[in-house]
Amino acid sequence: MYSYEERMEAVKLYIDCGFSFATVRRKLGYPGQYSSLRAWYEEYAQTSELRESMKRSDKYTKEEKRRAIRYYNRCGNISETIRHLHYPSRPILKKWIEERRPEVFADKKTRRPENPADSDTKLKAITDYYTGNMSVTEIADKYNVSRAAIYSWVKKIAPISNRPQVNEDIVNETSSDIYERDSLRAEIYRLRLERDILEEMVKVLKKDNGISPDNLTNMEKVTVIDAIRARYTLKEILMEVGMAKSTYMYTKRIKERPDNYESLKERIKIAFVESYMTYGYRRIRECVKKADGRKYSARLIRRLMSEEKLIARSTDKKYSSYRGELSIAPENVVNRDFTADRPNEKWLTDITEFGIPAGKVYLSPVIDCYDGMPVAWSIGTSPSFALVSNMLKGALFTLRNEEKPIIHSDRGWHYRDIKWIKKVEGAGLVRSMSKKGCTADNSMCEAFFGMLKREVFYNRSWVGVSIKKFTEIINGYMYWYAAGRIKETLGGMSPLQYRLKEGVI
């Protein structure tokens, strides 16, 4: 039974700590069950007050009591009565017998005093315990208390100490000195335990210094407990982190189970690294499906990637080559229709800039609207006409004689230059150009640049990377994009795989 003050203190702490039963239990040491605290809180929430006393209804009827007494009178044995009737508990039956037949236990000696021991008696008993001159039984007889009471008093003020050997310094100490010394020792021990728990949370779990045990998951608590269990008792650690022993044992069994997805995690990691750490769970799922020949749920792949902290790289500023209206702009033939029925029907082109500590690098590709295939590209350290000229030369080399695609660009000066116009018209290509300052007119190419930078450029350190090395990285990515990078819109295939499947190359 808990007093009114104890119940009120528990309810207010429960509200202040964000309705955390573990915090209340850890700080107050009670109640033992969450249901008790919840019942107190619900009563307080309805009436803003608690009842002064908590009266329990009698569990057993009068007939059940009389039946138990009658059976005991016949056999004269409490254990036999309980075994036969399967009720009640030993203390309850003894209480019923004492109420009706007080003479039964009158001659039995008890160590329980009529009045509880006062603080002075407790201090004297603890002093005798630490001096080591008397056994616990002798101390109990001396002060007319039980041996359990003495052990309880000692545990409360010095839970870690074993009974010391007799020495002159301890014998000469007063009761107050011993109480103060052992209280300080217990407090130091508790603070050391709390410090070690926080240190392990930082070291083992890589958490911030400001984290609290109340914010840990059960699996994280088990990791911390196992790390310091050799230095403290399990009961002390569980009380400090606010965890029940049954919960600890259950979580520990789960933690020690073999990981059924260990090999799958390895394949996910390999696919993630090979994708330049750019694939999300959908495309990773496609990669694993191809490797294993098995289907895994998207939720499973997402969960495993989250556990392994595999997060796809997440974009900004683009290079602008506009220098005014250098020549008459052709009509926007594409008109934001980026679909194509066959390869080499519609091409898109533009230039993008990469800024790294070693300098600037520029990429000029040709993107096929049929499947997003980069048909050709050139990379250089200057946005010169030679950059786009080499790109166009490579793209024209891939065409058959009958193929005359539309080539769409923005209004950059490269595509207004007379040399570009002659090359394009000389090959029989149809020019198309976006409106001034309207990136949406070339959005498919812009999207390609954004995706490329998000996957291979942003959120990486390029310190110490030379222009040559960076060019090799971008060049390798472009080849991988064409032949290896899968796209959901292509049924989980790369552009090259898709063309081979469709038989268009």
Backbone torsions as a table, in degrees:
resi	resn	phi	psi	omega
1	MET	NA	138.6	179.4
2	TYR	-112.7	142.9	-179.1
3	SER	-71.5	169.4	178.8
4	TYR	-59.8	-44.0	-177.8
5	GLU	-64.0	-41.3	-179.4
6	GLU	-65.5	-43.0	179.8
7	ARG	-66.4	-40.6	179.2
8	MET	-65.4	-40.5	178.0
9	GLU	-62.9	-41.9	-179.9
10	ALA	-64.8	-41.6	-178.9
11	VAL	-65.8	-44.1	-179.0
12	LYS	-66.2	-39.8	177.0
13	LEU	-66.3	-36.8	178.5
14	TYR	-60.9	-39.4	178.7
15	ILE	-72.4	-42.9	-176.2
16	ASP	-66.6	-33.3	-175.8
17	CYS	-93.3	19.2	175.0
18	GLY	76.3	34.4	176.4
19	PHE	61.0	44.3	178.0
20	SER	-104.7	109.4	178.8
21	PHE	-64.2	-37.6	-178.5
22	ALA	-60.7	-40.3	-180.0
23	THR	-65.2	-43.8	178.6
24	VAL	-61.6	-45.6	-179.0
25	ARG	-63.3	-40.2	-178.2
26	ARG	-69.2	-38.3	-176.0
27	LYS	-82.6	-35.0	-176.4
28	LEU	-102.2	-23.1	-177.6
29	GLY	82.7	3.7	179.1
30	TYR	-155.9	167.1	-6.0
31	PRO	-78.6	170.9	-177.8
32	GLY	-76.1	-27.6	-176.2
33	GLN	-120.1	142.2	177.8
34	TYR	-64.3	-33.5	-177.6
35	SER	-61.5	-34.2	179.1
36	SER	-64.9	-48.7	-179.4
37	LEU	-63.4	-38.6	-179.4
38	ARG	-64.6	-40.0	179.0
39	ALA	-65.0	-39.8	177.5
40	TRP	-63.2	-44.0	-177.6
41	TYR	-64.1	-43.0	-179.2
42	GLU	-63.6	-38.8	176.7
43	GLU	-63.7	-41.4	-179.9
44	TYR	-68.1	-37.5	-178.5
45	ALA	-66.7	-31.4	-177.8
46	GLN	-81.6	-39.0	-172.8
47	THR	-116.7	-5.2	-174.8
48	SER	58.3	25.2	-179.2
49	GLU	-158.7	164.9	176.2
50	LEU	-121.5	152.5	175.9
51	ARG	-65.8	147.3	-178.7
52	GLU	-64.5	-36.8	-178.6
53	SER	-134.5	155.1	180.0
54	MET	-114.3	101.5	-179.1
55	LYS	-95.7	129.0	179.0
56	ARG	-90.3	140.8	174.9
57	SER	-74.9	147.2	-178.0
58	ASP	-67.5	128.0	-175.6
59	LYS	-75.3	-30.0	-174.0
60	TYR	-111.5	145.2	178.0
61	THR	-78.3	167.3	178.6
62	LYS	-63.6	-37.1	179.4
63	GLU	-64.4	-39.5	177.6
64	GLU	-65.6	-36.7	177.4
65	LYS	-65.6	-46.9	-179.0
66	ARG	-62.5	-39.4	179.1
67	ARG	-62.0	-42.4	179.5
68	ALA	-64.9	-41.7	-179.9
69	ILE	-64.6	-42.2	-179.0
70	ARG	-62.0	-43.2	-179.4
71	TYR	-66.1	-39.6	178.1
72	TYR	-63.3	-38.7	179.8
73	ASN	-63.3	-31.9	179.8
74	ARG	-75.9	-44.4	-175.2
75	CYS	-95.7	-25.3	179.0
76	GLY	69.4	19.9	-177.1
77	ASN	-135.2	123.6	-178.1
78	ILE	-65.7	-45.2	-178.0
79	SER	-62.1	-43.2	179.8
80	GLU	-63.5	-38.8	178.8
81	THR	-62.1	-44.7	-179.1
82	ILE	-67.2	-39.3	178.9
83	ARG	-64.4	-37.1	-177.0
84	HIS	-75.1	-44.8	-175.1
85	LEU	-89.6	-18.6	-176.4
86	HIS	65.8	21.9	173.7
87	TYR	-165.2	166.1	-16.9
88	PRO	-88.6	-152.2	173.1
89	SER	-79.9	165.5	-177.6
90	ARG	-60.8	-49.0	179.8
91	PRO	-61.3	-36.6	-178.5
92	ILE	-67.6	-44.7	179.3
93	LEU	-62.9	-40.0	178.8
94	LYS	-62.5	-37.9	178.8
95	LYS	-65.1	-41.1	178.9
96	TRP	-63.5	-41.2	-179.3
97	ILE	-65.2	-42.2	-179.8
98	GLU	-63.6	-35.2	179.8
99	GLU	-66.1	-37.0	-175.9
100	ARG	-97.5	-29.2	179.9
101	ARG	-135.0	72.9	-176.7
102	PRO	-60.9	-20.9	-177.7
103	GLU	-72.3	-16.7	-176.4
104	VAL	-62.5	-42.8	-176.5
105	PHE	-108.2	10.5	-175.5
106	ALA	-65.6	-35.6	-175.7
107	ASP	-88.6	1.3	-178.3
108	LYS	-88.5	131.2	-176.0
109	LYS	-74.6	139.2	175.1
110	THR	-131.7	146.6	-179.8
111	ARG	-91.5	-6.3	-176.9
112	ARG	-71.4	120.3	-179.8
113	PRO	-72.2	158.2	177.5
114	GLU	-64.2	-38.5	178.4
115	ASN	-115.3	141.6	178.8
116	PRO	-59.8	150.5	-179.4
117	ALA	-67.6	138.7	178.1
118	ASP	-83.3	174.9	-175.6
119	SER	-62.7	-34.6	-179.3
120	ASP	-66.6	-40.8	178.3
121	THR	-64.0	-40.8	178.3
122	LYS	-61.8	-44.5	-179.8
123	LEU	-63.3	-40.6	179.0
124	LYS	-65.4	-41.5	179.5
125	ALA	-64.3	-41.5	178.8
126	ILE	-65.7	-38.6	177.9
127	THR	-61.3	-45.8	178.2
128	ASP	-62.1	-35.6	179.4
129	TYR	-63.9	-44.3	-176.7
130	TYR	-77.2	-26.9	177.4
131	THR	-68.6	-26.6	175.6
132	GLY	79.3	8.7	-179.1
133	ASN	-81.1	-19.6	-175.9
134	MET	-129.7	149.8	174.4
135	SER	-76.1	165.8	179.5
136	VAL	-64.7	-35.6	178.5
137	THR	-63.6	-42.3	179.7
138	GLU	-65.6	-38.7	178.3
139	ILE	-65.1	-41.2	178.9
140	ALA	-62.1	-41.7	177.4
141	ASP	-66.1	-38.2	-177.4
142	LYS	-63.4	-41.2	-175.3
143	TYR	-105.6	6.7	177.9
144	ASN	55.6	50.8	176.4
145	VAL	-132.0	171.6	178.7
146	SER	-85.7	158.9	177.1
147	ARG	-65.0	-36.0	179.3
148	ALA	-61.9	-36.2	179.3
149	ALA	-64.1	-41.5	-180.0
150	ILE	-63.4	-47.5	178.8
151	TYR	-60.2	-36.8	179.2
152	SER	-65.1	-43.1	179.5
153	TRP	-64.3	-41.8	-179.6
154	VAL	-64.7	-41.8	-177.7
155	LYS	-64.5	-35.8	-177.5
156	LYS	-66.9	-36.4	-177.0
157	ILE	-97.4	-18.3	-179.3
158	ALA	-150.8	73.3	-172.5
159	PRO	-68.9	-16.4	-175.0
160	ILE	-102.6	-9.8	-170.5
161	SER	-85.7	140.4	166.8
162	ASN	-91.3	161.4	-177.0
163	ARG	-65.5	121.6	-177.2
164	PRO	-76.1	162.3	173.7
165	GLN	-74.5	156.7	-179.0
166	VAL	-68.1	131.5	171.0
167	ASN	-144.9	159.9	-170.9
168	GLU	-64.9	-35.7	-177.9
169	ASP	-63.2	-42.1	-178.4
170	ILE	-69.6	-38.8	-179.3
171	VAL	-62.1	-36.7	-176.7
172	ASN	-81.2	-9.1	179.7
173	GLU	-74.5	149.1	176.3
174	THR	-84.1	168.7	179.6
175	SER	-60.7	-41.7	-179.1
176	SER	-64.4	-39.1	179.4
177	ASP	-62.8	-44.0	-179.1
178	ILE	-64.4	-44.5	-179.4
179	TYR	-61.4	-44.2	-179.3
180	GLU	-67.0	-41.6	-179.4
181	ARG	-63.3	-45.8	-177.1
182	ASP	-72.7	-31.5	175.4
183	SER	-64.6	-42.1	177.2
184	LEU	-64.5	-39.6	179.0
185	ARG	-62.4	-42.8	178.7
186	ALA	-64.9	-39.8	179.3
187	GLU	-66.2	-41.1	177.6
188	ILE	-62.4	-42.0	178.9
189	TYR	-61.8	-44.7	-179.8
190	ARG	-63.2	-42.0	178.9
191	LEU	-66.4	-36.1	178.1
192	ARG	-65.5	-41.0	177.3
193	LEU	-61.8	-45.3	179.8
194	GLU	-63.3	-40.4	178.4
195	ARG	-64.1	-44.3	-179.0
196	ASP	-63.7	-36.3	178.0
197	ILE	-64.3	-44.9	179.6
198	LEU	-64.9	-39.2	179.1
199	GLU	-64.1	-40.7	179.8
200	GLU	-68.8	-32.9	177.0
201	MET	-63.3	-38.4	179.0
202	VAL	-73.1	-43.6	-173.6
203	LYS	-78.1	-48.3	-175.0
204	VAL	-78.8	-41.7	-174.2
205	LEU	-100.8	-4.1	-179.6
206	LYS	59.2	39.2	179.5
207	LYS	-91.4	164.8	176.9
208	ASP	-72.2	158.7	-178.4
209	ASN	-63.8	-26.8	-175.7
210	GLY	-84.8	6.3	-175.8
211	ILE	-75.6	153.6	-179.7
212	SER	-115.3	149.4	177.0
213	PRO	-57.6	-26.0	-178.8
214	ASP	-66.6	-20.3	-176.2
215	ASN	-94.3	-0.4	-177.6
216	LEU	-82.3	150.1	170.0
217	THR	-77.4	164.9	179.7
218	ASN	-61.0	-37.3	179.6
219	MET	-66.0	-38.9	178.3
220	GLU	-68.8	-37.9	177.4
221	LYS	-61.6	-41.9	179.2
222	VAL	-62.2	-40.1	178.3
223	THR	-60.9	-43.9	179.2
224	VAL	-67.1	-44.3	-178.5
225	ILE	-60.7	-45.5	-179.6
226	ASP	-64.2	-29.7	-178.2
227	ALA	-70.8	-28.5	-176.6
228	ILE	-117.6	9.0	-174.6
229	ARG	-65.6	-27.3	-179.9
230	ALA	-69.1	-19.6	-176.5
231	ARG	-98.3	-19.0	-176.4
232	TYR	-137.9	163.6	176.2
233	THR	-76.3	151.8	-178.2
234	LEU	-61.7	-38.2	-178.3
235	LYS	-61.6	-42.2	-179.4
236	GLU	-65.3	-42.8	-177.9
237	ILE	-67.6	-43.4	-179.5
238	LEU	-61.0	-40.0	179.1
239	MET	-64.5	-38.1	-177.5
240	GLU	-71.0	-39.0	-178.6
241	VAL	-88.5	-5.5	177.8
242	GLY	70.3	52.8	-177.4
243	MET	-134.8	135.2	177.0
244	ALA	-74.7	149.8	-178.7
245	LYS	-63.6	-38.9	179.5
246	SER	-62.2	-39.0	177.9
247	THR	-66.1	-39.5	178.8
248	TYR	-62.0	-48.3	-177.2
249	MET	-65.0	-40.3	179.7
250	TYR	-64.6	-46.3	-179.5
251	THR	-65.4	-36.6	-179.9
252	LYS	-65.4	-39.6	177.0
253	ARG	-63.0	-40.7	178.4
254	ILE	-64.1	-41.5	-178.2
255	LYS	-64.2	-34.7	-176.0
256	GLU	-85.8	-4.5	176.2
257	ARG	-65.3	147.1	175.6
258	PRO	-64.1	142.3	-179.4
259	ASP	-79.7	111.0	-177.9
260	ASN	-70.9	-14.3	-176.3
261	TYR	-109.8	19.9	-176.6
262	GLU	-61.2	-47.5	-178.7
263	SER	-67.7	-35.8	178.1
264	LEU	-65.2	-39.1	177.6
265	LYS	-61.0	-39.4	179.2
266	GLU	-64.4	-41.7	179.1
267	ARG	-66.9	-35.6	177.5
268	ILE	-64.5	-43.4	179.4
269	LYS	-61.6	-43.4	-179.4
270	ILE	-62.3	-46.2	179.8
271	ALA	-63.5	-36.7	-179.5
272	PHE	-67.5	-43.1	179.3
273	VAL	-67.6	-42.1	-179.6
274	GLU	-65.8	-21.2	178.4
275	SER	-90.4	17.1	-176.9
276	TYR	61.4	29.9	-179.8
277	MET	57.6	40.6	-175.8
278	THR	-115.5	-19.5	-175.5
279	TYR	-75.1	136.9	168.5
280	GLY	-87.1	-174.7	-173.0
281	TYR	-66.0	-26.3	-177.6
282	ARG	-68.5	-47.4	-178.6
283	ARG	-75.2	-31.0	173.5
284	ILE	-61.8	-39.8	178.3
285	ARG	-60.2	-40.8	178.8
286	GLU	-65.1	-40.8	179.7
287	CYS	-62.5	-45.8	-179.4
288	VAL	-65.4	-37.8	178.8
289	LYS	-61.2	-41.4	179.0
290	LYS	-68.9	-37.1	-177.5
291	ALA	-73.0	-40.7	-175.2
292	ASP	-95.6	-24.6	-172.0
293	GLY	74.4	14.5	-179.5
294	ARG	-120.8	152.2	177.5
295	LYS	-97.2	130.3	174.2
296	TYR	-116.2	147.9	-179.4
297	SER	-69.3	148.4	178.3
298	ALA	-62.1	-34.9	179.6
299	ARG	-63.8	-40.0	179.2
300	LEU	-64.2	-47.6	-179.5
301	ILE	-61.1	-42.2	179.6
302	ARG	-63.8	-40.8	179.8
303	ARG	-65.8	-44.7	-179.2
304	LEU	-65.5	-38.2	176.8
305	MET	-65.1	-37.2	177.6
306	SER	-66.4	-41.4	178.5
307	GLU	-63.2	-37.6	-180.0
308	GLU	-87.4	1.8	178.8
309	LYS	57.5	44.8	177.0
310	LEU	-97.1	99.2	-175.3
311	ILE	-114.8	124.0	-179.9
312	ALA	-63.5	142.0	-177.1
313	ARG	-66.6	137.9	-178.0
314	SER	-102.9	NA	NA
315	THR	NA	NA	NA
316	ASP	NA	-114.0	-179.8
317	LYS	-27.6	133.7	-179.6
318	LYS	-116.5	156.5	178.5
319	TYR	-74.1	138.3	178.2
320	SER	-117.7	127.3	-179.0
321	SER	-108.3	12.8	-177.8
322	TYR	-73.6	130.3	179.4
323	ARG	-132.9	25.6	-179.9
324	GLY	101.1	176.3	-178.1
325	GLU	-84.9	90.5	-176.6
326	LEU	-80.9	-22.4	178.8
327	SER	-154.7	173.5	-179.1
328	ILE	-69.0	126.3	-178.4
329	ALA	-79.0	136.3	177.5
330	PRO	-73.8	170.6	179.9
331	GLU	-70.2	151.3	175.5
332	ASN	-81.0	85.3	-175.4
333	VAL	-69.0	-38.1	-177.6
334	VAL	-65.5	-42.9	176.3
335	ASN	52.6	45.4	176.9
336	ARG	63.8	16.5	174.4
337	ASP	-98.3	96.4	-173.6
338	PHE	-98.3	30.3	175.7
339	THR	-102.7	153.3	178.9
340	ALA	-148.2	143.9	-178.2
341	ASP	-86.8	-15.3	-178.3
342	ARG	-152.5	162.0	176.6
343	PRO	-63.8	153.7	175.7
344	ASN	59.3	35.9	174.2
345	GLU	-100.1	-43.6	177.6
346	LYS	-134.5	128.4	177.0
347	TRP	-115.7	147.0	174.1
348	LEU	-122.7	145.3	178.6
349	THR	-146.4	155.3	178.9
350	ASP	-170.8	179.2	177.8
351	ILE	-126.4	138.7	174.3
352	THR	-127.4	156.5	-173.7
353	GLU	-117.2	140.7	173.4
354	PHE	-118.8	123.5	177.0
355	GLY	-105.6	115.7	176.9
356	ILE	-123.1	165.0	-178.6
357	PRO	-55.4	-30.8	-178.1
358	ALA	-78.3	-13.9	-179.9
359	GLY	147.2	-165.4	-179.1
360	LYS	-110.1	144.2	179.7
361	VAL	-129.3	141.4	-176.9
362	TYR	-122.2	141.2	179.4
363	LEU	-122.6	131.9	176.9
364	SER	-126.8	103.9	-179.8
365	PRO	-107.7	168.9	167.2
366	VAL	-118.0	122.3	-178.2
367	ILE	-108.5	129.8	179.5
368	ASP	-87.4	127.3	-179.3
369	CYS	-68.4	-16.7	-177.3
370	TYR	-61.5	-45.9	-176.3
371	ASP	-146.4	9.1	-178.9
372	GLY	79.7	11.5	-179.7
373	MET	-66.4	127.9	169.9
374	PRO	-74.4	103.7	-174.1
375	VAL	-66.6	-43.4	179.4
376	ALA	-157.9	160.4	178.1
377	TRP	-159.4	159.9	175.0
378	SER	-136.7	148.2	-177.7
379	ILE	-127.6	134.9	179.8
380	GLY	-153.2	176.1	-179.2
381	THR	-99.4	5.4	179.9
382	SER	-145.1	138.1	178.5
383	PRO	-80.0	57.6	-175.7
384	SER	-88.1	172.1	177.5
385	PHE	-66.9	-30.2	179.1
386	ALA	-59.8	-31.2	-179.7
387	LEU	-62.0	-49.9	-178.5
388	VAL	-76.4	-28.7	179.8
389	SER	-66.1	-43.7	178.8
390	ASN	-66.0	-38.2	177.7
391	MET	-61.6	-45.8	-179.0
392	LEU	-65.4	-37.6	179.0
393	LYS	-62.0	-43.5	178.4
394	GLY	-66.7	-36.4	-179.9
395	ALA	-68.7	-42.1	-179.6
396	LEU	-63.9	-28.6	-178.5
397	PHE	-66.3	-24.1	-177.1
398	THR	-85.4	-8.3	-174.7
399	LEU	-83.6	146.0	168.5
400	ARG	-82.9	167.8	-175.7
401	ASN	-61.0	-35.5	-175.6
402	GLU	-85.3	-6.3	-175.1
403	GLU	-90.2	119.9	179.8
404	LYS	-131.7	78.7	-173.3
405	PRO	-72.6	161.2	167.8
406	ILE	-79.2	134.8	176.0
407	ILE	-116.6	116.4	-173.8
408	HIS	-107.5	139.2	-179.7
409	SER	-145.4	174.9	171.8
410	ASP	-85.4	-164.4	-176.6
411	ARG	-98.1	31.6	176.5
412	GLY	-62.7	153.4	-174.5
413	TRP	-62.7	-27.0	-178.8
414	HIS	-61.0	-39.4	-174.2
415	TYR	-87.8	-0.1	174.6
416	ARG	-105.4	-7.3	-178.9
417	ASP	-69.4	142.1	-177.5
418	ILE	-62.6	-31.7	179.5
419	LYS	-67.8	-39.1	177.0
420	TRP	-63.8	-44.1	-178.0
421	ILE	-61.8	-41.8	179.9
422	LYS	-64.9	-42.8	-179.1
423	LYS	-63.7	-43.4	-177.1
424	VAL	-68.4	-49.9	-178.2
425	GLU	-68.7	-32.4	178.1
426	GLY	-65.0	-29.5	178.9
427	ALA	-87.6	-2.9	179.0
428	GLY	84.3	12.0	179.5
429	LEU	-78.8	154.1	178.9
430	VAL	-100.7	123.6	-179.6
431	ARG	-81.6	143.0	175.5
432	SER	-143.1	142.7	-173.9
433	MET	-141.3	142.9	178.6
434	SER	-70.3	163.8	171.6
435	LYS	-71.2	161.2	-178.4
436	LYS	-63.9	125.4	176.3
437	GLY	68.7	17.8	-177.5
438	CYS	-112.6	90.3	-177.5
439	THR	-67.8	-23.6	-179.4
440	ALA	-63.5	-25.0	179.5
441	ASP	-68.4	-16.3	177.6
442	ASN	-129.7	38.5	-169.8
443	SER	-66.1	-30.1	-179.1
444	MET	-65.7	-39.3	177.6
445	CYS	-70.8	-39.6	177.5
446	GLU	-61.8	-40.0	178.7
447	ALA	-64.0	-36.8	177.6
448	PHE	-62.4	-44.3	178.8
449	PHE	-63.3	-43.0	179.7
450	GLY	-61.6	-43.3	178.7
451	MET	-64.9	-42.6	179.7
452	LEU	-59.7	-46.5	-178.1
453	LYS	-69.6	-36.5	178.5
454	ARG	-65.0	-37.8	-174.5
455	GLU	-84.3	-32.3	-172.3
456	VAL	-124.0	-12.0	-172.4
457	PHE	-116.0	-52.3	-175.9
458	TYR	-68.8	156.9	176.0
459	ASN	60.4	28.2	173.5
460	ARG	-129.2	150.5	176.1
461	SER	-91.0	125.4	179.2
462	TRP	-108.1	17.6	177.0
463	VAL	-65.7	130.1	179.5
464	GLY	85.0	-1.5	179.2
465	VAL	-92.0	124.8	-178.8
466	SER	-77.8	164.8	176.7
467	ILE	-59.6	-41.8	-179.4
468	LYS	-62.2	-46.0	-179.4
469	LYS	-64.9	-41.8	-179.9
470	PHE	-64.5	-39.2	177.7
471	THR	-61.1	-40.2	177.9
472	GLU	-63.4	-38.2	-179.8
473	ILE	-65.2	-47.2	-179.9
474	ILE	-65.2	-41.2	179.5
475	ASN	-62.5	-43.0	178.5
476	GLY	-63.9	-37.7	179.3
477	TYR	-65.7	-41.2	-178.7
478	MET	-62.8	-40.5	176.8
479	TYR	-65.1	-42.4	-179.9
480	TRP	-65.7	-37.3	179.5
481	TYR	-62.4	-41.3	-177.5
482	ALA	-72.0	-39.1	-171.2
483	ALA	-107.5	-23.0	-171.5
484	GLY	-122.9	-28.7	-174.1
485	ARG	-75.6	119.5	-177.2
486	ILE	-81.3	151.8	178.9
487	LYS	-128.3	133.3	179.1
488	GLU	-62.8	-34.9	-179.4
489	THR	-68.1	-15.4	178.3
490	LEU	-105.3	20.0	178.7
491	GLY	72.0	33.1	178.5
492	GLY	76.4	26.9	178.4
493	MET	-122.0	159.1	173.3
494	SER	-80.5	164.9	178.4
495	PRO	-55.7	-40.8	-179.8
496	LEU	-67.3	-43.3	178.4
497	GLN	-62.5	-37.9	-179.6
498	TYR	-65.6	-41.3	-179.7
499	ARG	-67.0	-37.0	178.3
500	LEU	-66.1	-40.7	179.6
501	LYS	-65.1	-40.3	-178.7
502	GLU	-79.6	-11.9	178.5
503	GLY	70.3	33.8	-178.7
504	VAL	-100.1	2.7	174.8
505	ILE	-133.4	NA	NA
